[in-house]
Amino acid sequence: MRRLIVALTGASGVIYGVRALQVLRQLPDVETHLVMTPSAVRTLLEETDHTADEVRDLADKVYSHRDIGAAISSGSFRVEGMLVAPCSIKTLSGIANCYNDELVVRAADVCLKERRRVVLLLRETPLHAGHISLMDQATRAGAIVMPPVPAFYHRPKTIDDIVNQTVGRALDLFDIDARIVKRWREDEPASGRATPLPDDAG
């Protein structure tokens, strides 16, 4: 059984974390450990039709954001890593500066010190220099900053298509294939020839 920590924090885009939990729920070999901040609960109610209890029920284990002594706060807890989706600037700042005053930041800091993967779906735009500096600092500590920028090569027709592709690509970073990613030209037969570009390309 593989374990993954999933944290939902107070940025727009809470559906990314919800969808990750929904997808992981269908995988029999993945156990999810959820932390949801109060700001995430507020955003959940603003942006979706889900309740906090419904989201908690998607996870195998749920922790209070205040529980700094939870199992996932220790490096001895065996886990693949941590997905923060969405990741607020406040949470990014806490992780970048090792400010472990609550469980989301503490769990991320522990994963980083144990050289485990931490993926941050940072939801903010535009960015000022302070934000970019924090992204650099977190990256230097070992985190992967992955703003949920939508891809369009898979020709999305709905918001769900966009959300699924981003969540699937985030889970790819943990070597978890959720079977929801439309991969670039994987279904095409190999021809050995490059696809011609439009005349005005480049």
Buried (B, 14 or more C-beta within 10 A) or exposed (E): EBBBBBBBBBBBBBBBBBBBBBBBBEBEEBBBBBBBBEBBBEBBEEEEEBEBEEBBEBBBBBBEBEBBEBBBBEEEBEBBBBBBBBBBBBBBBBBBBBBBEBBBBBBBBBBBEBEBBBBBBBBBEEBEEEBEEBBEBBEEBBBBBBBBEEBEEBEBEEEEBBBBBBBBBBBBBBEBEBEBBBEEEEEEEEEEEEEEEEEEEE
